[in-house]
């Protein structure tokens, strides 16, 4: 059992920190939530990476997730639905924490290696894009989900995917939200290496099918997930960084970061503002609520609102209604009764006509 220390004490710390043999390992410790990060997790993660960066005995930093299901699935959508749909202004503060996490990876003075122990989705893929090198288990996959949950993947994906895989492939990932399996991720240049992590008995499967991966997760028919080859591959890669001059490594990373830093600095402040404002709209409300309620998103209903000009940005129509009984103003156009006094309103059509 390897010795581990945690940055935050508690029954279930959200981040684990370990240092061994010149390698600092930072682990997202939320397997019960597919290693999605909460606001608290982001604070812990950024501090863990900065801690490793300040330590002159650390040669490289490894970022990974707990378990074998997920590396990271981005932000905790349940937290989004619970907190930020209700208080969109707080999402701006949340994005400050997210930027701090991503920038801690980007600007860490040590090389950062992503160990993909499972799926890297949304902000999880953006996290591995922020890292310098990536080793991926053959059972893992990459993907973006923004356009299907009411958000935009502008926390690194819209900026860096075109640099990593080219314009058309980036658009394919961002617009269609397709899963990118390990062999395709390696072929596209999204990762540096793929390690076999699925076996059936003593046989290792180089390119397991999704069905075989699921059997391995359930440990059926002799299938199993085994992360030992992934650990060896990460250990070898990190070990190779020992035989390089530390100052040269640091400056090489700074120089290679030029294009990533340029597009990040040009777009991220705007993205933070837009995402915070967007959280007051209907799209994230529908996307996050559907996820929390474990139901399909009603894309058809939302598109009907667009086609019928029924204020698709808002849940219940534009705030243009007025109540003749009590004088309340700014009522949603589709309300049939006043939300203040309960009196019947003239109707949605009349409310729409009241627009200035």
Secondary structure as GFF3:
##gff-version 3
##sequence-region A 1 356
A	DSSP	beta_strand	5	6	.	.	.	ID=ss1
A	DSSP	beta_strand	15	20	.	.	.	ID=ss2
A	DSSP	beta_strand	23	28	.	.	.	ID=ss3
A	DSSP	three_ten_helix	31	33	.	.	.	ID=ss4
A	DSSP	alpha_helix	39	54	.	.	.	ID=ss5
A	DSSP	beta_strand	60	65	.	.	.	ID=ss6
A	DSSP	beta_strand	70	72	.	.	.	ID=ss7
A	DSSP	alpha_helix	77	79	.	.	.	ID=ss8
A	DSSP	pi_helix	80	84	.	.	.	ID=ss9
A	DSSP	alpha_helix	88	106	.	.	.	ID=ss10
A	DSSP	beta_strand	111	116	.	.	.	ID=ss11
A	DSSP	beta_strand	119	121	.	.	.	ID=ss12
A	DSSP	alpha_helix	123	130	.	.	.	ID=ss13
A	DSSP	beta_strand	133	137	.	.	.	ID=ss14
A	DSSP	beta_strand	141	143	.	.	.	ID=ss15
A	DSSP	alpha_helix	146	149	.	.	.	ID=ss16
A	DSSP	alpha_helix	157	165	.	.	.	ID=ss17
A	DSSP	alpha_helix	167	176	.	.	.	ID=ss18
A	DSSP	beta_strand	180	181	.	.	.	ID=ss19
A	DSSP	alpha_helix	182	188	.	.	.	ID=ss20
A	DSSP	beta_strand	193	195	.	.	.	ID=ss21
A	DSSP	beta_strand	198	200	.	.	.	ID=ss22
A	DSSP	beta_strand	203	204	.	.	.	ID=ss23
A	DSSP	alpha_helix	210	218	.	.	.	ID=ss24
A	DSSP	beta_strand	223	225	.	.	.	ID=ss25
A	DSSP	alpha_helix	228	240	.	.	.	ID=ss26
A	DSSP	three_ten_helix	241	243	.	.	.	ID=ss27
A	DSSP	alpha_helix	246	256	.	.	.	ID=ss28
A	DSSP	alpha_helix	258	278	.	.	.	ID=ss29
A	DSSP	alpha_helix	282	293	.	.	.	ID=ss30
A	DSSP	alpha_helix	299	307	.	.	.	ID=ss31
A	DSSP	beta_strand	319	322	.	.	.	ID=ss32
A	DSSP	beta_strand	329	332	.	.	.	ID=ss33
A	DSSP	alpha_helix	348	353	.	.	.	ID=ss34
###
